[in-house]
């Protein structure tokens, strides 16, 4: 009987260990959906790229991107821009390429794409998020 109790106890802990990460992931998804439903732009990752659409003008987002590059002391490697598209290229302290692309979707609707490095790593995603937060503080 004692052995059955130990086995049941182990099974309970195992179920908790499996269920807890799923609950955390699902709660994050629910929060993202709730935020999107409330009109807040959600951030997604496609490969090694942060993507979001914001309620701000193209010009304001462009200025914010240039400011974020300056704030983070990235070495500028080039930029191009016209009325509907802009791309900033830079290099971080590790020598990784950083690219910010901005697309005009409407008068007050702008898509942002940020890439750091070549591969999708947690460190690159964290830096992409930092760039986005620096930009967001400016618009």
N, C-alpha and C positions, 0 to 999 in steps of 0.2 A: 504493500500500500504506500509506503514511504517513497518508493521509486516512482510510482504513478504521480504523486504530488510534485516531485522534482521535475518530471517530464512535462506535466501540465504548466508548471511555473516557467520552465524554459520556453515552451510554446507560446506562452503569453508574452514574454519578453521579445521573442522573435517576431511575433505579430506586430508588436509596438514598434520595433526597430524598422520593420518594413513599411508600416503605415505612416509613421511620423514624417519621413521625407516627402511622401506623396501628399500629405496634408499641407506641408509648407509650400510645395510647388503649386498645388492647386489654389491655395489662398492667394499666392502672388498673381496667378492668372486671373482670379476673380477680381482682385484689386485693379489690375490693368484694364479689364473689361469695364469695370465700374467707372474708372477714370475716363476711359474713352467715351463712355455713354454720357458722362457729365460735360463733354466738350473739351477735355484736357487731351493734348496730343500724347499718344503713347510712343514709347521708344521700342524699336525692334532691332534685332540683329539678323542680317542676312550674310552668311559667311563671315568674313572679317570686316563687317561694315555696320556701324550704327546708323539707323534710318529713323527719321521722324518728320512729321509735317507740323508746322507751327502757325499760329495765328499772328503773323507779323509780316510786314512788307519785305520784299526782296532786298531793298536798299538797307533797311535796318538790320536784317540778318547778315548781309555782307559786311557791314561795319562791325557787327558783333563778332564775326569770324576773324576779321583782321585784328580786333582787340584781343581776342582769346589767344591768338598766335603770339602777340606781343606779351600778354600777361604771363604766358607759360615759357617765355624766352626761347621759342623755337626758332631755328635758323630758317629764314625764308628761302625757298628754292624756286619761286615763280608764282605768277598768278595770271589768270585770264578771266575776262568778264565781258558780257554783252547785256542786253536788256532782259534776257530770260535765263541765263546760265552764268554761273561763276565757279571758278576752281582756284583754290589756294593750295600751293604745295609748300611743304616745309620738311625739316628733318629734326628729330628729337635728339636729346643728348646721347642716346645709344646708337645714333646713326640710322635709325629706322625712318622710312618715309612716312610722312603724315599728309593726308589729302582730305580737304574739306570741299565738298561739292554742294552747290546751292542752286535750286531750280524754282523759278517763279511759276506758281500754280494758279495765281489769281492776285488781285490787288492786295489782299491781306492774307494770303495763303502761300507758304513757302516750304519746300521740301529740303531737308538737310541730310547729307550723307557724309559720314566721317570714317576714315580708315587709318589705322596705325599699323605699320609693319606689314608683313606678308601673310602671316598665319593668324588664325583666330585663337588667341590665348586669353586667359583671364587677365593677364597683365595688360595686353593690348586693349581689351574691352574696357578695363578700368580707366585707361588713359583716354579712350574715345569718350567715355562718360564724363571725365573731367573736362575735356575740351567743350563738350556740349553744355555742361553746367556753367562754364565761364562765359559761353556765348549767351545762354539763357538769361544770365544776370544782366545782360546789356540790352535786351529787348522786351 
